[in-house]
Amino acid sequence: MRMLLYNIRYATGHKNGYHLPLPYSGFFRRTTANMEQIIDFIELLDPYIIGLVEVDAGSYRSSRICQAEIIANKLGYYPLVETKYGLGSLPTRIPVLSQQSNALLTKEPADDVLVHYFSKGMKKMVIHSYMGSLSIYLVHLSLTYRKRQNQLEELHTFIKEHSREHVIVAGDFNTLWGSNELNLFLAATGLKNADREGLPSHPSHAPTRQLDFILHSDNITISDFFIPKVQLSDHMPLVCDFVLND
């Protein structure tokens, strides 16, 4: 089974022209062309599960169409898309920001889905999908260290109370102080990092930081892990092939 984790930055691209004519002006441009390249890339990999961070759920940038649904319709996936901000929070009432979401896409429909919300941080949402014996969590953690640690503590509780036999936790953890931020969380949950070599994924033009992670329970065997060198976002994607052990 193959999983792709990718922070696609709302398909706004990276580096070349992103800060021209003004800083961050690329954030407000139309995304159709770059989205087509992302779709072609996903089709080439043919993952069974896709975790997408920073998805535009239908602002003017994507012509009012949800990017995850575009992928699902073209490549044959079942999409689950939720805004990453807390219910009723200020960002959900601001144009463009209100459409900024995360998405989980699967080749087969999930058995059930839960959506959790952290108590701290602006980015609060956790997608939790059940597929047979597998529980999949998709996260995008806070940019603030103290809030990230609080979110990891709450995530540990979610996993302990709601998980099935096999567990995968994936997403952009924003570990700006280094991957050792996750040491306590990994020790408490027993999860392991699929990126055994600690390969960096950010920024995509010259990666130096490990911000994106696919974590897994001990009863999942990783048969392959790699980070394709593509620059369709400021993050590079993570690809993980795995097997569920009885």
PyMOL commands that set and color helices and strands:
alter all, ss='L'
color gray80, all
select helices_A, chain A and resi 9-11+25-28+32-45+60-62+67-75+90-93+97-99+145-162+179-189
alter helices_A, ss='H'
color red, helices_A
select strands_A, chain A and resi 2-7+49-56+78-83+100-106+112-117+125-131+134-140+166-172+192-193+212-216+220-226+238-244
alter strands_A, ss='S'
color yellow, strands_A
deselect
rebuild
show_as cartoon
